[in-house]
């Protein structure tokens, strides 16, 4: 049986160098019916995005090897669907210049850590365009 787009779980890639943060995202989002893959930095995230289909990215700013800004800027240079993949940036950085830098890099929305589970699920649902 072939799985249709409507029947499959929405896939999210959570990109954060903190294993605890990734676990929190996975727990909250899988509990809400989403499928969650993880990456520890922008380089690993790029490899996954280029080889797998995702519906949304959750991206931290401060990560080793390739930070969230560089990852999103690189991603937005590609052609097709990959360049328009919705991205929710979540970081402890909370200054106006951080919000502006996130927008300039290609983030669709920005949240400041810590993020309540209900807020995370709600924002993900809005960016993906509906329920899991």
Residue pairs with C-beta under 8 A, 6 or more apart in sequence:
9 33
9 34
9 35
9 132
10 34
10 35
10 55
10 56
10 128
10 132
11 34
11 35
11 36
11 37
11 52
11 53
11 54
11 55
11 56
12 25
12 29
12 34
12 35
12 36
12 37
12 54
12 55
12 56
12 57
12 58
12 124
12 128
13 36
13 37
13 38
13 39
13 45
13 48
13 49
13 52
13 54
13 56
13 57
13 58
14 21
14 22
14 25
14 26
14 29
14 36
14 37
14 38
14 39
14 58
15 38
15 39
15 40
15 41
15 42
15 44
15 45
15 57
15 58
15 59
15 60
15 63
15 68
15 71
16 22
16 25
16 38
16 40
16 58
16 59
16 60
16 63
16 90
17 40
17 41
17 60
17 62
17 63
17 64
18 60
21 60
21 113
22 38
22 40
24 117
25 36
25 58
25 120
26 36
26 38
28 117
28 120
28 121
29 36
29 120
29 121
29 124
30 36
32 121
32 124
32 125
32 132
33 131
33 132
34 124
34 132
37 48
37 52
37 54
39 45
39 47
39 48
40 63
41 63
41 64
41 65
41 66
41 67
41 71
42 59
42 63
42 65
42 66
42 67
42 68
42 70
42 71
42 74
43 65
43 66
43 71
45 57
45 59
45 66
45 71
46 66
46 71
46 74
46 75
48 54
49 57
49 75
49 82
49 85
50 82
54 85
55 85
55 86
55 128
56 85
56 86
56 87
56 88
56 124
56 127
56 128
57 72
57 75
57 85
57 86
57 87
57 88
58 87
58 88
58 89
58 90
58 124
59 68
59 71
59 72
59 87
59 88
59 89
59 90
59 107
60 68
60 89
60 90
60 91
61 67
61 68
61 69
61 89
61 91
61 93
61 98
61 102
62 68
62 91
62 92
62 93
66 74
68 89
68 91
68 102
68 105
69 101
69 102
69 105
70 105
72 87
72 89
72 102
72 105
72 106
72 107
73 105
73 106
75 82
75 83
75 85
75 87
75 106
76 83
76 105
76 106
77 83
86 108
86 127
86 128
87 106
87 107
87 108
88 107
88 108
88 109
88 110
88 111
88 123
88 124
88 127
89 102
89 105
89 107
89 109
89 110
89 111
90 110
90 111
90 112
90 113
90 115
90 120
91 98
91 102
91 110
91 112
91 113
92 112
92 113
93 112
94 112
98 110
99 110
102 110
103 110
108 127
109 123
109 126
109 127
111 119
111 120
111 123
125 131
125 132
